[in-house]
């Protein structure tokens, strides 16, 4: 009965008419965003003549005085906002014009452990871009009972972290930690409206206040105060040493204790892993904080020494803001640099004269807090972003004259056509020189980044001397722009590892032990010897099922086709959460992704044929479940009683590629999406509205782009290895929007012989043969330079632009793909190609119930969200996990508007069946495309030939599997 219900559901999905929506429902997504607010740097420049509010000023914004809307209510003198749209608005009377900071008292509610985010407006306007993302952080602490746990091979494993729920009071700061001080807001005397708008996560708000900016004494002033009070140094024998891994709390649960193999770290970590340091790479992003509690035996003045390592970016320092008991003791600790070194070293907090800073501490418990701030690195970032934008404008104006591929034999005479170009380039040289000099001033050796800056400066100076050199070296200007953007993303991280901290009397002799070459060589030899008996091919826990103490345990053999970091995080989560809850042990093996695909001999295929297949395979290629289902090598998941409940976590269309003859043979693990990406600034500059339909694209957009030597991106995968409709993004969109399908029934024949399919194919080939769209282009590079300001792309392209082009922040956005007008006047924006990777249970497994339990846990929203956060914390935004679990996918830190568009586009998606013999469909469609576009053949004749060839292979495979009997 269940199988018939599932079959009916899937067939209904496959036979649906194209997803359509009225123009009114989609029109908002095609409106160009309003111009981005100015940056905070620009705002500060405009505030130069405005004084700070008078010291002691405090204007309270009481919860009871707020006007609330949306998902916000007033309860017990606090504003409780849920996990939905809400706004709180206060009307305040400002007594005097000045610069104010915003103090926020809040209580982070249970959510998905992400930071709370709100947008601030003043009188209905965002004062600057950074006010769009006011972040309020949570606090996390390790479970004491789990600290020091070890697995069966004597490696220490990480303790789970729990959130501490408490009221906190902070001053609003920029969300990236670029600026050292809290954000300042310029308010004139009189009445104003202050509003906080929901962006992400529920929170309870207490009293807010507009306050005067804080003023911190210099260390000289603090020291003078010590003397005036008659404060004395602590007894010379006093030393309070505490291990940094034992922190009191951290602001994000991805910051944790780590393992360092240096022989002099404490405690020592050798062949068996010991988690003996705090921070490192995970503690690198702006505003991330770690705190330690320590007890002082007597009142007095103390120095602080840390054993640290900062070896991430050669020559560059890492900055921390340092607080004692929640306050910055003196101005110099607003931003303290930890120099680069490839070895561990002792850092006694000190001033420019080398003398240690002294801290007045009373007897009792105190808290030391260190927060990541980018400091001078942030200034270099903002300078470079502005320089890159300036270079992009120059480059775009040149391309309007020369095109993207200039003719070397043509004289473009840029002196005449672009008067002032030489002066613009010299101005750019001056700007870049200032950035390079600032970089040199903060680094303790010549960095590769500084050298590259100097090279770009020489290039621009060379062009300025004779601008007619540019057309012959236009690619150098492209590369310069790309390199500057890459520099921004490479320096915005400030990692720091801490081994231990010593709070001590100024006269105490503190011994900080560091290793030498021979000691480090000894560890290398130790690890080499351990490799003969320790299994490094598996991740984490290795279990001997034949051992007496393990005999009763269920052990699952799980393969994952991803990198080692991906596997390690999965194993850590399984050890922390899955195994304690279920008693099922996971033996995880990491394989290259190509080993869990079809189309060639590989590890998964050999394991199945030899009878040594794993119980579960994760991250398998999306067409593997179907191909294995045809051969009864994977388990039909509909046999499990709670299948429908589990399947409800995914988009219905996501299950279609894994469905075969009423069964579902995989759960979707990751998914793809298709959107239109565009440069807002360029489209606005050219006066082009976004195309809502393909007709809009042809009639309005393409002519205007071609006038400016620009183009539209919709690439075609013309390789002969294209073996699935998923490789044909553009054709699939048109086919679905025009009411076509790839197959009839359950795949017995091709459906590309219909009028709808021919119309889609003709439309598609005309794009390239008649409308001049490039079949092959580097969309990322060209949208970055602005010469291809709009195009169709997927999740990978979106993420590449998000992570690798930081200089374009706020200057690009996304929209749904152009649609096709239907007979009833609505517009279909249907897309396909959403399938990516999946998880399967192999038929050879004799632990299928346990495997299903694991697969349910792995695909759950809670696990997928944690996994995605851990990945992004370690590898950065470029590793954002495109989970197929819908709840988890939208809990990740997407831009709010982008999330709405992606959601709408995913809800319009329709995936295709994987059918026996279907691997030839993509190849024959590409052959037909080549014949029409490259060889000028007739579209109808070539499509009919493709259908004949496709049907031949479908018939052969159906006979092989006995499907027509």
Buried (B, 14 or more C-beta within 10 A) or exposed (E): EEBEEBBEBBBEBBEEEBBBBEBEEBEEBBEBEEEBBBBBBBBBEEBEEBEBBEEEBEBEBEBEBBEBEBBBEBEEEBBBBBBEBBBBBBEBEBEEEBBBBBBBBBBBBEBBBBBBBBBBBBEEEBBBBBBBBBBBBBBBBBEEEBBEBEBBBEBBBBBBBBBEEEEBEBBBBBBBBBBBBBBBBBBEEEEBBBBBBBBBBBBBBBBBBBBBBBEBBEBEEBBEEBEEEEBEBBEEEBBBBBBBBEBBBBBBBBBBBBBBBBBBBBEEBEBBBBBBBBBBBBBBBBBBBBBBEBEBEEBBBBBBBBBBBBBBBBBBBBBBBBBBEEEBBBBBBBBBBBBBEEEBBBBBBBBEEEEBBBBBBEEEEBBBBBBBBBBBBBBBBBBBBBBBBBBBBBBBBBBBBBBBEBEEEEEBEBEEBBEEBBEBBBBBBEBBBEBBEBBBEBBEEEBEBBEBBBEBBEBBBBBBEEBBBBBEBBEBBBBBBBBBBBBBBEBBBBBBBBBBBBBBBBEBEBEBBBBEEEEBEEBEEEBEEEEEEBEEEBBBBBBEEEEEEEEEEBBBBBBBBBEEBBBBBBBBBBBBBBBEEBEBBBBBBBBEBEBBBBBEEBBBBEBBEEEEBBBBBBBBBBBBBBBBBBEEBBBBBBEBEEBBEBBEBBBBBBBBBBBBEBBBBBBBBBBBBBBBBBBBBBBBBBEBBBBBBBEBBBEBBBEBBEEBBBBBBBBBBBEEEBBBBBBBBBBBBBBBBBBBBBBBEBBBBBBBBBEBBBBBBBBBBBBBBEBEBBBEBBBBBBBBBBBBBBBBBBBEBBBBBBBBBBBBEBBBBBBBBBBBBBEEEBBBBBBBBBBBBBBBBBBBBEBBEBBBBBBBBBBBBBBBBBBBBBBBBBBBBEBBBBBBBBBBBBBBBBBBBBBBBBBBBBBBBBBBBBBBBBBBBBBBBBBBBBBBBEEEBEBEEBBBBBBEBBBBBBBEBBEEBEBEE
